Amino acid sequence: MTDETQAWIQEQSTFSVGAPTGWLAIKEGRPRWTICSIHRRVGRVSVREALLASRVDVPRIVVAGTHSGAGKTTIASGLMAALRKRGHEVAPFKVGPDFIDPSYHSLATGRPGRNLDAFLSGPELIAPLFAHGAEGADVAVIEGVMGLFDGKSGGGELASTAHVAKLLDAPVLLVVDAGAMARSAAAIVHGYATFDPELRVAGVILNRVGSPMHERILREAIEPLGIPVLGVLRRDPNLHTPDRHLGLIPTAERKAEARQALERVGETVARSCDLEGIMRLATSAGPLRTEPWTAASPEPEPAVTRIAVASGPAFSFVYEENLELLRGAGAETVFFDPTIQEDLPESTDALYLGGGFPETYAQALSENEPLLEKVRSFAHSGRPIIAECGGLLYLCRELDGKKMCGVLDGVVARMTDRLSLGYRDARALTDSPLAKHGDNMRGHEFHYSAVEPRTGTVPGTFPAWELSGRGEEGFVVGGVHASYLHTHWAATPEAPRRLVRSTARRGARRGAQNTRPSAGARA
């Protein structure tokens, strides 16, 4: 850095930034603006603060699709497996709120699968969450969501793959399903590469190519664009991953088969793609300036509390950062499988029942009557239970006619053919172990089920949330907070800390008496 540039920096107290904001890149001779992401805050940012931010040098590449079903999950997971086999420490990420794809990423890399969702966490946390999740890795592979430019409905680019790629200043590897086209593939690549001039579509992978002749036609059509074709995958039914109504079948239900499938797809990607070329693209991303996100609480509870987390094939939808925040607040997390275990883990102070597929395992859940009774007694003791989506169904009296816990004794759940899907802005209507009245939180819904009667009509319960434009949702009774809403707590760390505090206080009082608390304040 020249003396002139250093003097210029000293003279500047702030610089203006736009939404989502940019980063001042200092090069020899003169400063220049780039679209590289750091804290990405709207307003005015201290130059000195920005320059002192941690430098994150992890190479990274975004694997995006032209549309859902183009093959990006297969290729992203295969790329992760192939790079790991070559000795790389691969950090896996998924754009959006999805739980299932990260389970394959985790199996492919041996690291937790993590999400980067600019709606749930806010754009300003994308780079810090990336830095946290990529710690210790030498390359990061980020799988996109839907089509490259698809994000929150009505939100412009918000939460799209393109949005996250720009926030991370990461090159994009575009997956094109070429199975039913020839020269038209070049028009598609050209359109995606030029639609947003701030985005760098730096390479293409052609999927479901029929023959060597088909490949030659595609390559010749794309070559004039100056965007390299870094992989060509042939049509191969053996690469198919089984799915059901909410997407792929999670690895928790088919771990051995999934491991074998990932090995096959990793070999296919290694054979069909230019891994060295992809690594060069990843390395071209350059450094980020950001402080890694941390789950540590400023004041963790001194007394260790134990929070039992539902797991196994029926309950596998929990964000890794949520678990880290509970631990950071002073809790110990332990796991149990409600389909086979007849008792809760010893000394459990709170339950966290995430989402999953309880409808698929309803028979096993229903037949595990000892655990149903333990969960029901646990709730009646007033100890906290946080239930999301599948966890909500488990707490109902029954699910499609099969007996469940009956914690929400007047509520029955049934599967439907109507999909409830989308991001939600929520405001807490009732004090609970998770939120106090008036707290705001963001989440998402994704389910083919319904509960009856509706929120607000069940005696003894209170609504959990008011969803913007959608009305009341969820149930609060005693220490139970049950809702369809999946929540990622990185942007609202007070929620898990509140849960741990309430659990720790009850734990300190336990032995004297167990009384059922009131549902709390309600508007």
N, C-alpha and C positions, 0 to 999 in steps of 0.2 A: 504494500500500500504506500503510495507516495506521500511526502510531507504535505503537499497541497490538499490531498484528499483527507488526511488526518486533521488538518486545520479546518477544513470545511465541516467535518463532523463535529468538531469542538464548538463551532459557531452555531450549530443547529440544536435547538432545544426539543423541537418536535417536527414531524412531517405529516402532511395530510395523507389519509388513506381513504379508499372507497370501499364499498361493499363488494366482495367479501374482504377486501384489503389486500395489499401487496407487500412485498419485501424489498428493501433497498439493497441491491447487490453492489458491493464495492469491488471495482476492478482497477488495475493499474491505470493511472492517468485521470479518470473521471468517474463519478458515480453514475449509475444507470438504474432505471426501474425495471423490475421483472414481475411476473405473475406468480413467482414462487411463494408457497404458503408458510407462514409461521404461526403467530397467534391469531391472525386473521380477525382482528377486532375492528369494528366500525368506529370511526372518529379520528382521534389524534393519538399517536403512539410515540413514546420517547425513543429517539434514535439510540441513546446510550443503553436503554433497557433492551431494545431489540438486539443490539450488537453483543450484549452480554449473555443473551440466551444460549442455552446449550446447543451444541452442533450435533446433528444426527446425520451420520454418513451412510446409513444402511441403503444399499441399492434396492430399487423397488420397481415393480412393473404391475400395471393393472390389466387384467384379462377381462375384456368386455365383449358383449355380444351385440349383434345387430338387433336381436329380439330374443324373447324368452324361447328356449328350446333350440337355440343355435348350437349348443354343445359346450358352453363356457364352463359349466361345472365339471364335466368330464375332462376338459383340457386343462383347466386350472388345477384340479386335483392331481391329474397326471403329471403336470409340470412340477408341482410340489414334490411328488414322489420321485420323479426322475432326478431333480436337483439334489434331493436328500441322498439318493443312492450314489451320487457323484461326490458326496462328502460335504455338501453345503448344509449349514444350519439355516433352515427355512422358517420364516415367520409367516403364518397364514392369516389372512383377513378376508372378510366378506362384507361387501357394501350392502347396507340395508339391515332389516331386523331379523332376518332368517336364522333359525336355529339348526336346521337339518344339514345344509351344506357345510357349516363349520365343523360338524361331527366328522365328515369325510376329510376335511382339511387337517383336523387333529390326528386322525389315524394315519394320514399320509406323511405328516411331519414330525409327530411325536411331541408337538407343542399344543397348548390350548388354542382352539379356533376362536377367533375374536371378530367382533362386528365393528364397522365404521359407519355410523348412521347419522347424517348431518341434521336430521329432524329430531331424533330422540336425544342426542347429546348436544346439538347445536354445532354450527360450523367451527366455532372457536376451539372445540375440543378434539377435532379430528386429528390434527397433527400431534397434540400431546398424547392421545390414546394410541396413535400409531407408534410414537417413540417408546411408550411403555411396553406395548406388545412386541416390538421388534428388538427389545434389549437382548443382547447376546447373539443375535442372528447376523448372518453375512449376506442375506438377501431376503426380501419380502415379496410375496406373491399375493395380490389383492384381487379376488374375484368380484366382478361387478354384479349388478342386479338388473333383471329384465333387459331392455335395450339400453344402449349406451346413454341416451339422453332422457330416459324415463325416470321420473322422481315422484315427489308428492303431487297428487292430483291438484291442479290449480296453483301449484307453488313454483312454476317455472323450472329452473334447474335444481331446485332444492332437493337434496338427498339422492340425486341421480349419481350414476357412476361417473359421469363427466364432472359433476360438481366435486366429488371426492378426489378424483384424479387431479383436478386443478388445485385443490387445497393441499395436496401432497406434492405438487409439482412433479407428478409421475407420468412417464410415457405410457401410452395405451397400446395394447396388443389386441387387435380387433379380430374376433372369431366370426367368420362368415359361413353360413350354411349354403354351400354351393351345389347341393344335391340336385337342384332342379333349375340350374341356370348355367350359362356359359359367359359370354362377353358382358352380360348385364352385371356380373359381379364387380366389374371395374367401376361402373356407374355408382353402385352402392358404396364401394370403398371411397370413391371421390366425394360423394355426398357427406359421408360420415367424417371424412378428414377435413372438410372445408366448412362444415356447418357452424362450428365455434372456433374462431381463429385463436382463442386463448388455450385451446386444447391441442395436445400433440398426439395424434394417431401415428405411431412410429413403426408399426409392423402389422402384418396380417397373417392369420392362420386360416387356411381353407379346410373346412370340415365336410365330410360325406362326399368326397370326390369319387367319381365312378370308375375312372380308368386313367392310364398314362396319357392318352389323347385328351381326355377331359382336363387333366392337370395342365398340359401344355397350352391349351386354349386359354385357360384361366390366367396362367402366368403371363402369357403374351399380352393379354388385355390389361393386366394390372401394371405391368412393367413401366409404361410411360408415366405413371403417376409418381414415380420415385419413392414409393413406399414398399419396402421389401416384403416378400412372402417368406415368412420364417418357419412355416410348417404346412404340411399337406397330409391330412388324415383321410384314409379311404373309408368307404362304407364298411361297417363292421358290427353286426348284430351282437357280437360277444362283448362289446363295450357298453351295452345297455345296462342301466341300473334300475331295479324295480322301484315302482312308485305306488302311491295311493292318493287319496283325496287332498292331502296337504302338501304333496310333493314327493321327493324321494323317501324311501323307508330309512329312518335313522340308523346309524351304525350300532346303536345300543341294542337293536333288535336282530342284527345279523353281522356281528363283528367278524367272525371267521370268514364268511363269504365276502364281506366288504373289503377285508384285508387282501384277499386273493384278487378281487376285482381291481383294487388300486394298484397291485403289483402288475397286473396285465396292462392297465391303462398307462402306468408309468413307463413300462417297456415300449408301448406303442408311441408315446410322446417322444421318448428318447430316440427312437428309430426314425420318427417322421418329422421331427422339428430340429431346427438349428439351435441347440442349447447355448452354444458359445455366442451366437448372434443375439439371442434373447438376454443373456447375461450382460452383453455390451450395452444393450438398450437400458437394462435395469441400472447399470452403473452410470449411465448418462444423466440420471435424474439429478445428481448434485446434492449438496447438503441442505438439510432443513435447519432452521433456527427455532427451537422450541424447547420448553421445559417438559419433560415426560410427566404424564398424568400420574398421580399417586393415590392409592387407596388408603393411605395412612390417615387416621383421625388425629386432629390436634390434641384431643383429650380422650384417648381410649379408656374404656371402662377398666378399672383396676381388677375387678373380680371377673374371672373367666366365665363366660356363659356358653352353653352348648346348644347350638341350633342344628336340628336334624333336617336334612334336605332329602326330599323324595327323589329317588333315582330309579335305575333299571329301565326295562323296555317301555313301561307306561308313562314315565315322567323323566324326560331327558331335555326339556326346554328351559334352561337356566343360563343367563349370561355370566361369563367368567368374572367380569368386573363386579357383578353383584356379590358373588362369593368373596372376592377379594376385599370389598368394602365392609362386609360383615366381619371378616378377620381383622381388617385394619381398625375396626371399632372395638376390638377386644374379644370377639366371639370365636369359639372353636366350632368349625363346621364338621359334621359327621353325616354319613349317607346311609339310607336304608331303602330297600326295594319292597314297596307295598304289595307286589304280586306274590311274594314268597315268605317274607319275614313276618312272624306273628307278634312281634313286640317292637316297640320303639327303642332306639338306642338308649342305653342307661344314662340317667341324669339329664334327659332332654329338657331344656328350658323353653324352647320355641320350635315351631314347625314351619318349614318353607316348602310349600307344595307348588312346584312350577308346572308348566304346561307339558303337553305330550300327547299320547294316544290312549287315554283311559278307556275310550270306547272300544278299541281293539282288544283290550285286555280286561274288559268288564267282567267276564266270567271269573277269571282268576282273582280279581280284586274283590268281587262279591263273595267268593268262597272262602276268602281269608277273614273269617268272622272274628277271630281273636284281635286282629289289628283294627278292624272297623270299630270294635268296642273300645280299644285303647285310644284311638283318635277321638272318639266321641267323649270319653271321660276326660281326656286332655283338654278339649275345648270347654267342657263344663267347669273345669277347674279355673278358668279364666286366663290360662296361659296363652301367649300369642300364637296365632296361626295366620300365616300369609299364604293365600292361595290365588294362583293365576290360571285362568282358562281351564286347563285340564284339572288343576287342583280344585277349582270351583265345582266342577262336575263330581269329583270324588267326595266332596263334602255334602252333596245333595242327599235326599232320602233315597233316590234311586236314579239309575241311568238306563234308559231304554228297558225299563221293567226289572232291572237287576239291582239288588240291594247295595247301597253304598253306605257311607258313614252315618248319615242322618244328622250331622251337625246342624245343617239347615233343614230342619225336619219338615217344614212345610213346602219345600221346594223340590221339584222333580226336573230331571234333565232328559232331553231326547235329542237324537241326531236328526238333522233335516237335510234337504237338498239345496238349501239356501246358504250361500257363502257370505259371511260377515268379514269384511277385509278392509283395512285402512288404518292410517295414522289417526290418533286422537289427541286432542287437547283436553285435559281433565282438571277439575277443581274438586278438592276433597270437601264433601258435605258433612262428614261425621268424624269426630276425633277417633283415632284408632292407633294401634301400635306402629303403623306405617306412616301416618300423616295426621296432621292436625287440621281442624276445620279451616278452610280457606287456602290451604296449600295447593299450588299448581304443579302439575306433572304432565309429562308427555308419554304416550305409549302407543301400542298398536294392537289391533284385533285381527285374528285369522282363525276362523272356526266354522264348522258346519253343524252347529248345535244351538239349542235354545233352552232356557230355563223358565219354568212356570211355577207359581204366578210371577208376574214381573216385579222388578225392584219397586219398593215403596208400598207394596200391598201385603207383605208377609208380616203378620203380627210379631212383635218383639225384635224385628230387625230394622235397620236404618240404611239408607242408600250410602254407598261408598263414594261414588263420584258423580259429578255433573259433567257430562261430555259435551263439549261445545257443539251446538246444533243438533244434538241427539238426545238430550235429556238425561235422566238419572240412570245409574248403572251400578251393579254390584251390591254387596251386602256387608254390613258391619253388625256384629252382635257379640257382646262381651269382648274378648280379646281376638276375635276372628275378623279378618279383613279378606273377603273373597270377591273376586271380580274377573271378568273376561280380559281385562287389560294386562298385556305384557309390558313391563316397565324396565327400562335400563337406567340404573341409578347413578351413572357417572356424573350427570349434570345436576343431580339432586342428592348429594351424599348425606344430607340430613335425614333422609328417609331411613336408610339402613342403620344410621347411628341412633335414630329415635327408637327403632326396633330393639337394638342391643341395649340401650339405656332402660327401656321398659322391662326387658327380660332380666337385666341385672338387678333391677330394683325388686322385682318379684322374687328372684332367686334369693336375695338377701332377707326377704320376709318369709320365705317358704319354711315351713315347720311350725310357724305360729298359727297361721290359718290360710286357707285358700278360699277367697270369696270372689264371686263373679262380679266384675266391675260393670258400671253402666256403660252404655254405648258412647257416652260423651256428648259434647255439644253438637247441636245441629241447627242449621239456619232455619 
